[in-house]
């Protein structure tokens, strides 16, 4: 069952021609011929002291089709204001087609020139609007590190969404079209690979997330098995309510049918497997850490892809905000909120939070100056959108865990503001799947989901001096 496959992707389906997915299901080339290319260069992450680059090496097989090919990974970087050419700063001779280079030790607020190389080939961006734009770091060969907010760093939170645990084919619009992407024979299902990649990342010292916020669509269709299994995977990483918080998305909604018969009753003869594993329908999730208030919204409707907030949950939220309107507050929920999001996502205004609920929610934020950010999923893209009312709230959509670009965002809080950075997951299997799924929807997916460099990496001033 699916409530939103065709609806969300109608526009991309209309744009499809006769193109096929590049190298999906193909085996890796054994040698690097003269016709090889290093392509799909992306400057994914730029912090105050680091940068992450990714790219892919491809070569033609016997039929002339480009498939992944092993090569080494090298990066050169130098200050943009220096007369010297960029110098080698990263070298990894472990052969891989799916290159990931993270370079640290950079100076905040400084411009750098860079070059990425594999097997003597300089990596170039794909022919996509996002990375070939003259202003993009990939096209310019130059990036500028962020300037962190003033004061000491207080804590780090991770923002993630759209795992779709139980999904078997990625990228379908209707039926079996366009050609979807399946996991290779003998490999673990891709939602498991990508979720494991996120959880592995977040515990490493260089990420160090203290709390993971999961904004919905953890499952493909909220079956009892998938819901319990994804809960078990998360519990193997940390404790619900302490290390991670989760709200449901439209895919996690109550369902009908015999396979759901063993789950909790829900309205209109539906059954709610999510309620058995996580929380009741339309229930506000509440958490506090070091003075920071975190509130999770269940924006799922009983049926359909769009979002809504029922009166009891709205009243509960309003009560909490009214009791302490100035407390620094982060909200997360599956459906994006703003009119801009409704007009710019591929499925249109009906895909985001209901217009009446959106208006009431944003009006509530105008009376709650402590609210500073709302994290959403659902659109599978990195994007910031403008509020419809004068409120100092960032409305941030984070790309999906399950497919290209495949990752999560880190929210680093400082005394004087916060910094947002998007990260691709970096395990070998996750990098492979991310590279394969960039070919979804006839190769148009990157222009929709990657987002601009500023959508993925930015700093916002804010007074958090009262947090611990």
Secondary structure, DSSP 8 states (H G I E B T S, - for coil): --SSHHHHTHHHHHH--S---SSTT---BSS--TT-EEEEEEEEEE-SS-EEEEEEEEEE-TTS-EEEB-EEEEEEEEETT-SS--EEEEEEEEEESEEEEEE----TT-EEEEEEEETTEE----S-HHHHSTTSHHHHTEEE-----SS-EEEEEEEE----BT--EES-SBTTBS--EE--TTS--HHHHHHHHHHHHHTSTTT--SEEEEES--BSS--HHHHHHHHHHHHTT--BTTTEEEE--GGGS-B-SGGGTTSEEETTTEEEHHHHHS--TT--EEEEETTEEEEEE--B-SSSSSB---HHHHHHHHHHHHHTTTS-EEEEESS--SHHHHHHSTT-GGGSB-HHHHHHHHHHHHT-TTEEEEEE-SS-S-EEE--SSS---EEEE---SSSTT-EEEEEEEETTEEEEEEEE--SHHHHHHHHHHTTTTTTTHHHHHT--HHHHEEEEE---TT--
